[in-house]
């Protein structure tokens, strides 16, 4: 359960979110990415050594050996890396922008490797509901604007003059950074490859260490490298607001990730109390409807 996320992915009608072990945590996702990138790097290293052996004729020149001079697989392509970075950037524990690309840089430029450990199976445990934490509409204790990017609103008229003058909005009417749509979630493979292999270098990494994590989601959308599914912008806006809300809550309260988890658990109300709030709200709504 320590590798699971505590923050719920949806809001109740009372403006609360569930505090319970759910999807993989941010650190677990990053750990998996480090291992996958390490496997890819090891395969490229193997291919390079094999190619050298073929060149100096220490192995026979056969069709199979020529084939093995190239990497035989790639778990994380630049296109997939950008998609991973987009989603990680909306997580409240992401420490800075372009966190997935920082992992790629760590493995492929700094040449750090993260081996696969031998794991023992664990017994199945119960998933405990710690309670419900009040967030309103992700505006109760900390502001959250999600995918809206004020920097782009200032600079886009100069950098992208051909775009419509109005700002992009979700289906719910919320203002966001410029984004393009496709039939499904889409990453431009060529643009991703060029950015990862040509643009993103050590200087870029260092320059973005102080930027908020959500800024990389803004960047991918504003540059058209990531496209959202048609009509689904509100869903991604809600994801971004959730992550940004808890990131800013931790900042306001000066809490580490572990301390924030403890704070959410200690301040959550019980399931019975939450059910009582829902019943109260339904009664008030019913009384209002009858009076009207």
C-alpha positions in Angstrom: 0.0 0.0 0.0 3.0 2.3 0.5 3.4 2.3 -3.3 -0.2 3.6 -3.9 -1.7 7.0 -4.2 -3.9 8.3 -1.4 -5.6 11.2 -3.2 -8.9 10.2 -4.9 -9.5 11.0 -8.6 -13.0 12.4 -8.4 -15.0 14.8 -6.3 -18.2 13.9 -4.4 -21.3 16.1 -4.6 -20.3 17.5 -1.2 -16.9 18.7 -2.5 -14.8 16.0 -0.9 -12.2 13.6 -2.3 -11.6 10.0 -1.1 -8.4 9.4 0.9 -7.6 5.8 0.1 -4.9 3.7 -1.6 -5.6 3.8 -5.3 -3.3 3.9 -8.3 0.5 3.7 -8.3 2.1 6.7 -6.5 4.3 9.3 -8.2 7.5 7.8 -6.8 6.5 4.3 -7.9 5.8 5.5 -11.5 9.1 7.3 -11.6 10.9 4.2 -10.3 9.3 2.1 -13.0 10.3 4.6 -15.6 13.9 4.6 -14.4 14.1 0.8 -14.7 12.5 0.8 -18.2 14.9 3.5 -19.4 17.8 1.5 -17.9 16.7 -1.6 -19.8 16.6 0.3 -23.0 20.0 1.9 -22.3 21.5 -1.6 -21.6 20.1 -2.9 -24.9 21.7 0.0 -26.8 25.0 -0.6 -25.0 24.8 -4.3 -25.9 24.2 -3.4 -29.6 27.1 -1.0 -29.6 29.5 -3.6 -28.2 28.2 -6.2 -30.6 28.7 -3.9 -33.5 32.3 -3.3 -32.4 32.9 -7.0 -32.1 31.6 -7.5 -35.6 33.8 -4.6 -36.9 37.0 -6.0 -35.4 36.0 -9.5 -36.6 36.0 -11.1 -33.1 32.7 -12.6 -34.0 31.7 -14.1 -37.4 30.0 -11.9 -40.0 26.6 -13.6 -40.2 23.1 -12.3 -40.9 22.1 -12.8 -37.3 25.2 -10.9 -36.0 24.5 -8.0 -38.4 20.9 -7.9 -37.1 22.1 -7.9 -33.5 24.2 -4.8 -34.2 20.9 -2.8 -33.8 18.9 -2.6 -30.6 16.2 -5.3 -30.6 13.6 -3.4 -28.6 12.7 0.0 -27.0 10.3 0.0 -24.1 10.1 3.8 -23.9 10.2 5.7 -27.2 10.5 9.5 -27.3 6.8 9.7 -28.2 5.9 7.6 -25.1 8.2 9.6 -22.9 6.4 12.8 -23.8 3.1 11.2 -23.0 4.4 10.0 -19.7 5.8 13.4 -18.9 2.5 15.1 -19.7 0.7 12.9 -17.2 3.4 13.1 -14.5 3.4 16.9 -14.8 -0.1 17.0 -13.5 0.8 15.0 -10.3 0.9 16.9 -7.1 4.2 15.3 -6.0 6.1 16.0 -9.2 8.9 18.3 -8.0 9.5 20.3 -11.2 8.6 20.5 -14.9 9.7 17.8 -17.4 10.3 15.3 -14.6 10.0 12.3 -17.0 12.6 13.8 -19.3 14.8 14.4 -16.3 14.7 10.6 -15.7 15.6 10.0 -19.4 18.5 12.5 -19.1 19.7 10.8 -15.8 19.9 7.4 -17.6 21.0 8.3 -21.1 23.2 11.4 -20.5 24.5 11.0 -17.0 24.6 7.2 -17.6 23.1 6.2 -14.3 21.5 2.7 -14.2 18.7 1.4 -12.1 18.8 -2.4 -11.8 15.7 -4.6 -11.5 15.5 -6.0 -8.0 14.4 -9.5 -7.0 11.0 -9.1 -5.4 9.2 -11.4 -3.1 5.4 -11.7 -3.3 3.5 -10.0 -0.6 0.3 -11.2 1.1 -2.9 -9.5 0.0 -4.0 -6.7 2.4 -7.2 -4.8 2.9 -7.5 -1.4 1.3 -8.4 1.0 4.1 -10.6 4.0 3.6 -9.0 6.8 5.6 -11.9 9.1 5.0 -12.9 12.1 2.9 -11.0 15.3 2.6 -12.7 18.7 1.8 -11.5 20.4 -1.4 -14.6 22.3 -2.6 -14.1 22.6 -6.4 -10.3 22.4 -5.9 -10.5 26.0 -4.4 -11.1 25.5 -0.7 -7.6 25.9 0.7 -5.4 26.7 -2.3 -6.0 28.2 -5.8 -5.9 25.9 -8.8 -6.1 27.1 -12.4 -5.1 23.8 -14.0 -4.2 24.0 -17.7 -4.5 27.8 -17.9 -1.0 29.3 -18.6 -0.7 33.0 -18.1 2.8 33.2 -19.7 1.3 31.8 -23.0 -1.5 34.3 -22.9 1.1 37.1 -22.9 3.5 35.6 -25.5 1.3 33.6 -27.9 0.2 36.7 -29.8 3.9 37.2 -30.7 5.1 33.6 -31.0 2.0 32.2 -32.7 0.4 35.0 -34.6 -1.7 32.8 -36.9 -3.8 31.4 -34.0 -7.3 32.7 -33.2 -7.2 35.6 -30.8 -9.5 34.0 -28.2 -8.1 31.7 -25.5 -8.9 28.0 -25.5 -11.7 26.8 -23.2 -13.0 23.5 -22.0 -16.5 22.2 -22.6 -17.3 23.4 -19.1 -16.2 26.9 -20.1 -12.9 27.0 -18.2 -10.1 29.0 -19.8 -7.0 27.0 -20.6 -3.7 27.1 -22.5 -4.0 26.7 -26.3 -4.6 23.1 -27.2 -5.3 21.1 -30.3 -7.6 18.1 -30.6 -7.5 14.7 -32.3 -9.7 11.6 -32.5 -7.8 10.3 -29.4 -5.0 11.3 -27.1 -2.0 11.9 -29.5 1.6 12.8 -29.3 3.4 14.0 -32.5 6.1 11.3 -32.8 8.5 13.4 -35.0 8.2 16.5 -32.7 8.7 14.4 -29.6 11.8 12.7 -31.1 13.4 16.1 -32.0 12.6 17.6 -28.7 13.9 14.7 -26.6 17.1 14.2 -28.7 17.9 17.7 -29.8 16.3 20.3 -27.6 16.3 18.8 -24.2 19.8 19.0 -22.9 21.5 19.6 -19.5 21.0 23.4 -19.8 17.3 22.9 -20.5 17.0 20.5 -17.6 18.7 23.0 -15.2 16.7 25.9 -16.5 13.4 24.1 -15.7 14.3 22.7 -12.3 12.6 25.8 -10.7 9.5 25.6 -12.9 6.2 24.2 -11.5 5.5 20.7 -12.7 2.3 21.7 -14.5 4.3 24.0 -16.8 5.5 21.0 -18.9 1.8 20.0 -19.5 1.2 23.6 -20.6 4.2 23.4 -22.9 3.3 20.2 -24.6 -0.2 21.5 -25.3 0.8 25.0 -26.3 3.3 23.7 -28.8 0.8 21.2 -30.3 3.1 18.2 -29.5 0.3 16.7 -27.4 -3.2 16.7 -28.7 -6.3 16.0 -26.5 -9.2 13.8 -27.5 -12.0 15.8 -29.1 -14.4 17.1 -26.5 -12.4 15.8 -23.5 -10.5 18.9 -22.5 -12.6 19.3 -19.3 -11.4 15.9 -18.1 -7.8 16.9 -18.5 -8.5 20.2 -16.9 -9.9 18.4 -13.8 -6.8 16.2 -13.6 -4.6 19.3 -13.8 -6.5 21.2 -11.2 -6.5 18.3 -8.8 -2.7 17.9 -9.0 -2.0 21.6 -8.9 -4.4 22.0 -5.9 -2.6 19.5 -3.7 0.8 20.7 -4.8 -0.1 24.2 -3.8 -1.7 23.0 -0.6 1.6 21.3 0.4 3.5 24.5 -0.5 1.1 26.6 1.6 1.4 24.4 4.6 5.1 23.7 4.0 4.7 19.9 4.0 6.8 17.2 2.4 5.0 14.5 0.4 4.9 12.2 3.4 3.7 15.0 5.7 1.0 15.9 3.2 -0.2 12.3 3.2 -0.3 12.3 7.0 -2.2 15.6 6.9 -4.8 14.3 4.5 -5.4 11.2 6.6 -5.6 13.1 9.9 -8.0 15.8 8.6 -10.3 13.4 6.7 -13.8 12.9 7.9 -15.3 9.4 8.2 -17.5 7.7 5.6 -20.5 8.1 7.9 -19.9 11.8 8.3 -19.5 12.2 4.5 -22.8 10.3 3.9 -24.5 12.6 6.4 -23.3 15.6 4.4 -24.6 14.1 1.2 -28.0 13.4 2.8 -28.1 17.0 4.1 -27.4 18.5 0.7 -30.0 16.3 -0.9 -32.6 17.4 1.7 -31.8 21.1 1.1 -32.0 20.6 -2.6 -35.4 18.9 -2.3 -36.7 21.7 0.0 -35.6 24.3 -2.5 -37.2 22.5 -5.4 -40.5 22.1 -3.5 -40.4 25.8 -2.6 -39.9 26.8 -6.2 
